[in-house]
Amino acid sequence: MIDGLAGAFTDLMTWPSPLYLMLGVVLGLVVGILPGIGGGGAMALLIPFTFGMSPAHGIAFLMAVGASSGIGGQITSILVSIPGDPPNAATVIDGYAMTKQGKAAEALGAATWGSMFGAVFGMALFLIVLPLARNLVLAFSYPDFFMIAVAGLVVISSLTGGKVHKGLAAAGVGLLVSFVGLDPVSGNPRFAFGTLYLWDGIPLVPALVGLFAGSEMLALFSVRGSQSLAETDPDAPVSRMIDGLYSTLRAWKTVIVSSFIGFFAGLVPGISGTLAAFVAYGQAKRMSKNPDQFGHGAVEGVIAPETANDADKGGGLLPTLAFGIPGGVIMAVLLSGLILHGVPAGPNLLRGDLHIVYVLVVAALLPRFVAGGIVLAVGTRATVLTRMRGDVLAPIITVIALIGVYALRNEPIDVLLALVFSYVGYGMEAHGFSRLTFIIAMVLGSLIESSYHQTLQTFGLRGFVTRPIALILLFVTVATLAGPPILKRIRRRRLVEVGGDRK
């Protein structure tokens, strides 16, 4: 293994491979910053440019773009509440809150170091689990996918500041929105209101940009007016990028747990990095000594999703390379690149020469360190955005975000949809409903529906309780909902009994 990694590193350090990797890093950072394009979309657009490269160099170039896009997306997520990629949406919650407190540099540093640590953990786990890939991937089936999604929604709903009913309500509405489009069983349109635009469902990017970026810009322009993003005392100490490293090292347990969450989320086909980021965020809140700080600028709320988002790529490589089953958009495009370069993914690849596998591992790590170094070097300069007047910054960000939404599909209705969701997100935030739960329900809706029907057709209703993984997740779901009220009642009874004994 060491020799294989050394050989891959040597290959990628041979000219012109460093040029391809650097170009991939720059393009990945740019598309990560621009809302709506995403790493997967950029990789798909760049596949034709790799035809003249050798297979190893072409695949490494694509991997560099996908690996760097998440780091680029965290910049706008933290500074201006615009998630560059859907997985960066979880970073917005506490990252933007830290920006408003004057801690933008610390948040950027923590997110960057978390990303790099997550990438290392994810790829290390990939190399460890590689010999056991077949049994591990095949352990999951349709009921397990359904229960993973349901459990994830319930856990996220239970972490909405004690207002579980509002979290569940937001999740329910998010699921309803995800059901817009063609029925996966009958093929008939649902909730399309006679327009072909809705046959494909509500597009995620306009909803995501509207709920987070649009609603924050409305708040910035209408509430703070001429004030800047940062709301701290001008005499308060300004955070530094190195503070982010210290915070990440102090939160080493969060880094390790989030890495495992991200890796196993990537391992299961159909479970995206978005879910991994949100689940890691929820787990970090559970582990924290100060859970009330989450949503109000907790640095662990930045570290956890970014760590999981990058560790997810290590898990995603396993089903992609072992069975040709991509776990997400980036892995799907990567699989297409492998096939076009004559590298068939599957058991034969793992049984034969593993050079291309080691190339992918090195190509997933090196660009992240380069991209992370760039962010650490220029991050303090980027924080100048946080000191601009709100009534100047809000229109600029709004225009850029809407241009990004339009450029994704050249569809004017996408822009109108983003504006509608901006007001929806503004209203949800004003009345205490979780935008986080809403968007994750939207993301998981198709998985919940498809896996439900597949379970009924394959196993029947008993499939939800006869498979061990599904049964464990069902227990976790019930315990998450019923556990806190039961414990609260037990504590009250004990207090009453103690009070009675004292009397």
N, C-alpha and C positions, 0 to 999 in steps of 0.2 A: 504493500500500500504506500509506504513512504517513497519507494522508488518510483511508483506510478505518479504520485503527486509531484515529485521532483522533476520527472520527465515532462509532465504537463506544464509546470512552471517554466522550464527551460524553453519549451516550444512557444509559449506565449510571450516570452521575453526576446524572441528572435524577430528581427525586423522583417516585415512591417507590422507584425501583430501588436506591438505597443501602440502604434498609431491608431489601429482599429479600436483597441480598448479605450484609449483616451477619447476618441471621437464618440464612442458609445457612451462614455460617462457624461460628456458634455450634452449630447442629445437627450440622454436620460434625465439629467437635471432640468433641462429646459422643458421637456414634455411633462415632467412631474410638477413643475411650477404652474404650467398652463392648465386650468381646470377643464376637465372633459376628455382630454386625449388619452391619458393614461399610458402606462408602460406597454400593455398588450397591444393597444392601437398603434403606438409608435413602432413596435417590433413588426407588426403586420405590414405597415407601410414600407419598412426598410428591408424586408426579405429580398425583393428583387435586386437590391444593391449588393447582396452577398453572393450572387451567382458566380462572380469572377474570383472569389476567394476560395481557399482550400476549405474543406469541411470543418476542420478544427478552428480556423480563424473566423469563418463565417458564423459558426455557432457561438463562439466566444464573443463576437461583436454583438449579436442579438442578446446574449445573456447580459452583457454589460449595460445595454439600454434598459432591459427589464429590472436589473438589480439596482440601478441608480435612480430610477423614476420615483421609488418610494421615498428616498432621501430628499429629492427635490420637492415632492408634495408636502413634506412636513414643514417646509419654510413658509409657504402661504397659509398652511393650516394654523400655524402658531402665530404668525404676525398679523394676518388679516382675516382669519376665520374662513378661508377658502380651501377646502380639501382638494389637493391635486388629483388624488386617486381615491376611490371609495374606502379603502382601508385606512386612509388618513383621517376619515371623518371622526374616529374615536379620539384622535389626537387633538382635534379642535376644542373639545370640551374643557380640558384643563390647560392646554397650551395657550389658547386665546385668553383664558382667564389670567394666566401668568403674565401675558403681554400687557393686559390692562392694569396689572399691578407693578409694571416696570421691570419684570423679570424675563423679558423676551430672550435675552442672551443665555440665561441659565436654561430656559426651556429648550432652546435650539441645541445647546450643548448636550443636555440630557437625552434629547431625542436622537441626536447623532450618535452618541456613544452607545445608547441602547440598541440602535439599529446595527451597529458594528458587532456588538457582543452577541446579539440575536443571530446574526448571520454566521458567526463562528460556531455557536452552539448548534444551530440548525444543520450546518454542513458536517459537523463532527458526529451528530446523531445519525445523519444520513449514511456516513461511512460505516458506523457501527452496526446499523440495522440492515445494511445492504444485503448481507448473506441470508437474512431472514425475511426478505421482502415479500415473497410470494404468500406465505401464511399470514403475515401481518395485514397485507392489503385485502386479502380475501376474507378476513374475519368479519368484515362489515357487510351488511345487506340492507334492503329497503327499510325494514322496521327500525334499524339502527340509525339510518339517515334521518328518518322522521323524528325519532325521539331526540337526536342530537339537536335538531333545529328547534323543537318545542322546548326542550330543556334550556337551550340558550336564550330563547325569548323570555321564559319565565324568570331565569336568573337575572337578566338585564332589567326586567320589569320590577323585580324586588329591590333593585338598587337605585331607585329614583327618590332618594331622600325620605324614605319612610312612607311615601304615598304610592303604595303598591297598586291600589285601584286605578289611579291615574296612569301608571305605567302600563297596566294591562289594557286599559281603554285605548291608549295610544297604539299599543301593539295590535289590538283588534282592528282599528282603523287602518293601520299600515297593511295588515293582511288583506283587508277589503280592497285597498288600492292595488295591491299586487295581483288580485284576481281579475282586474280589468284586462280584456284581451280575449284570445281564443281559448275555449275550453280544451284542456289537454286530452280529454276522453272523446268527446263528441265532435270537437272541431268547430263548434258554433261560437260566434262572437258573444261576449258578455260585457254589459255595461259600456258598450261602444257608442251608444247614442247616435247610431246611424252614420258614423264617420270612420273611414278607413284608417285614419291616423291612430286610433286607439286599438286596432286589431292586434298590434304587437305589444299592447300593454302600455303602462305609463313608463317612459324612459327614466332610468335611474339618475343619470347625470343632471338633467334639469331640476329634478326633485331635490337632489343632494345639494346642488349649488344654491337653490332657492331657500331650502330649510335652514342651512347653516350660514352661507355667505350673505344671501339676500336679507334674511331676517336681522343679522347683525348690522348690516349697513343701514337698514331702516332705523334700528335702535341708535346707531352711532349718529345718524343725521338728525333724527327727531328729538332725541333725549339730550345728547351731549353737545349738539350744535357745533360751536367753534372750538370745543375742547379736543384734545388729542386722544389717541387710543389709551395711553397710559394714564392711570388715575392716581398715581402715587404722589406723595409729598415731594416737591422738587428738591428738598434737602435730603431725601432718603438715599441710601447708597444704591448705586446702579449695579445690577448683577453682571457677572462675567461668564464667558463661555467655559472657563475652567470650573466654575461652580457647578456646571452641569455634569462634569466628570465626577466631582466629589459626591454629588447627589446620586449618581448612578452606582458608584461603588458602595455607598451606604445602603442602597436598595438592592443589594446583590441577591437576596432571596426572591425579590420580585422579578429580577432579570432571569434567574434560573427557571422559576415556575412559568413565566411568560414564554420562555424559549420552548419548554415542553408543550405548552398549549399550542403555540404556533406550529411546531413540528407535527404534532398529531393531527391538527386541523388540516394541514397541507397533505398529510398522508391519506386522508379519506377523500376520494374523488367526489366533487360536488360541493365540498365545504371550502369556502373561499377564505382568503386572508382577511376579508372584512369581518367575518364571524370570529376569526381567531383574535383580531384586535379588540373587538368588543368583549369577548369572553375573558381575555387577559385583563382588560380594564376592570371588569366586575370582580375578578379574583383578586386583583391588586387592592381593590377597596375592601374586600373581606379580610385580607391579611393586614391591612394598615392599622396602626395604633390610633390614627386620627381619621376615621372614615368620613367624618363630617366635612373634611376639607375637600373631598372629591367633588368636582363640579365648580369649585371656587379657587382653583389654582394649586392643586396637589401635584408635586413634581412626579410622584409615582404614576399618576394618571397620564403622564406624557411618556414615561419610560416603558410602561407595560405594553401599550398597543404598538409602539414602534418596534419593540423587541420581538413581539409575536409576529408582526407583519413581515419581518425579515427572516425569522426562523421558519416561517411558513414555506419559504422557497426550498429549504432543505427537505421537508417532508413531501412537497409537491413533486420533487424529482423522482421519488420512488415509484409511484404508480405510472408516471409518464414514461420512465425508462424501462420498467419491469414488464408492463402490460400494454403500453401505448394508450393509457387512459389518463388524460390530463386532468389535474385537480382544479385548474382555474384558467383564466384567460391567458395569462402569461405562459403557462405551461402548454396550453393548446397551440399557441403561436410557435413556441419552441419546438413542439412535436412536428409541426408543419415544416419548420426549417430543417429539422433532422431528416425528414423524409425527402425533401427537395434536394438535400445534399447527399442522398444515397445512404443514409445511416438509419436502418430500420430499427425502431425501438421494440423491445420485447425481450423474452427470455434468452434469445440467441445473442443479443447484445451483451447481457450480463454474463453469459457463459463464455463469450469470446474475449477479444482484446478490449480491456477496459480503459484504453487511452482516452477515448472521447468522453467517458464518464469523468475521469480525473480532470480533463480539460474544462468540463462544465463546472466542477467544484471550484477549481482555481479561478475560473472566469466569473463565478458568482461572488467570490470573496474579494479579489483584487479591486474591481471597480467600486465596491462599497467603501473600501478604505480610501481610495482616491477621491470619490465623491464626498465622503465624510471629511477628509482633509480640506477640500475646497469650502465646504460649508463652515467648518471651524475657522477657516482663514478669513472669509468674507462675511460671516454671520453678524459680527458686531456692526459692520457697515449697513447691512440690510435692516437693522433695527431702527434706522433713521425714519422708517415708515411710521413707527409707533409715535413719533413726536410731531407728525403732521396734523394740521387742524382737521377735525372730523368732517366739517362741511366741505372741505376740499378733497379729502381722501375718499369719502364715501362715493361720490359720483364717479371718480376715476376707477375705483375697484369694481363698481357696479357695471360700468361699460366694458371693462376687461373681461369680467365674468360672463356677461351676456354674449360678448363676441366669441368666447371660448365655447359656450353652449351652442351657439349657431354654427360655428365652424365644424363641430363634431359630425353633424348630419346634414348641414345646409337646410335646416327645417325651421321656418319662421315660428311655427307653433311651439317649438321647444323653448323659444325665448318667452313667449306668453306664459307657458307652463312654469318656467322658472320664476317669473314675476308672481304668479298665483301662489306658488309654494313659499315665496318670500313672506307674503302676508300670513299664510298658514303657520309658518314657523314663528313669526313674530307674535301671533295670537297664542300659540301653544306655550311659548316661553313666558308670556305675560300671565297666563293662567295656570302655570305649574305643570303642564303636560310635557312628557319627555320626547323631545325630538329624536334623541338617540334610539329609543325603543321603536318609534315610528319607522325610522329609516331601516333599522335592522329587520323589522317585520316585513318591510317591502322587499328587502334583499332575499329573505328566506322563504317568502311566500311560494314561489315556484317550486322550491325543493320540498316544502311541506306538502303541497298538493300532489305533485308527481309521485313522491315516495309513498304517500297515503294510498293512492290508487294502485300502485305497484304492489304494495303489501297486501291489499285486499285480494288482488288477482292471484298472487303467488302463495300467500300463507293463510289468508282469511284474517278475521279479527284476532284470532289467537296468536298471530305472529307478533303482536305488540307485547305479549307477556310470556311467550315461550322461548324467545331468544335471549340469552343471558345479557348481552350488551344493552338491548332495548329495555329489558326488565330493570337493570341497574339505573339506567337513565330515567325511567319512569319513577322509580323510587326517589331519585334526586329531585325530580320535578315536584312530586307530592310533598317531599320534605321541605323544599324551598317555600312552598305556599303555606303549608300547614304548620311548619316548625315554629316560626316566630310568634304567631298568636298563641300556640300552646305553651311555649316557654314564658311568654308574657303573663299568661293566666297562672302558671305555676308560681312565678315570682310574686304575683299579687297575693296568692293564697299563703305563701310563706310569710310575707310581710304581715298579713292579717293575723296569722298564727303567732308570730313573734310578738306583735302588739298585744294580743290576748294574753299571752303568757306573762308579759310584763305587768299587765294589770292584775 
